[in-house]
């Protein structure tokens, strides 16, 4: 529970949590209480957003007077994905321990498709918000983009070249930064913004191939989308 602030500020802090608490923390870790920084040295963006302190996300900002009550519908918009530019790695370099690899055009598109699929599937479970595809007076727009995507998986990991190595074992197949914005769908005013960088990882090393690698990408997208859905559902109780 957040103390020493009025109901309106509590709502704003809760909205901040909805926008930015995207990571799944350790079950034993104490939950962080997000708070809007309202002091004289508060960090304010050029578009009037205030920094949220103690958010789970790496960085988050929200409008201090934001109120979710006018919105009953949610429009999900993809801002696309950008991938870290890396030189091509030959088979010898891959065998010698190169750790980052360029992502092919086909896999770039597949990555975008996976992110969109998991966010739409998870956010469609929301009871308060009807998922729509057009702006309106009661439509909240969620703009999601993924930047600086890095792959740790050799591009020919399933080839005979790598089969002779006895397999490739990793704990994470790559990482990316999720950037989210909540906007009013008609005015396009930005109400909240967050950025969170995470790895597509497993708690234990596993043999990587095109099946297991994409499984981890799906799990990363599910984790981001699921936590966002849960935070939005918490706002409904305010």
Secondary structure, DSSP 8 states (H G I E B T S, - for coil): ---SS-HHHHHHHHHHHHHH--S---TTS-----EE--STT--B-TTS-EEEET-SSSEEEE-TT--GGG--EEEEEEEEEEE-------HHHHHTT---B---HHHHHHHHHHHHHHHHHHHTT-SS-EEESS--TTEEEEEEEEEEEEE-S-TTTTSHHHHTTT--EEEEEEEEEEEEEEEETTT--EEEEEEEEEEEEEEEEEE--HHHHHHHHHHHHHHHHHHHHHHHHHHTT-
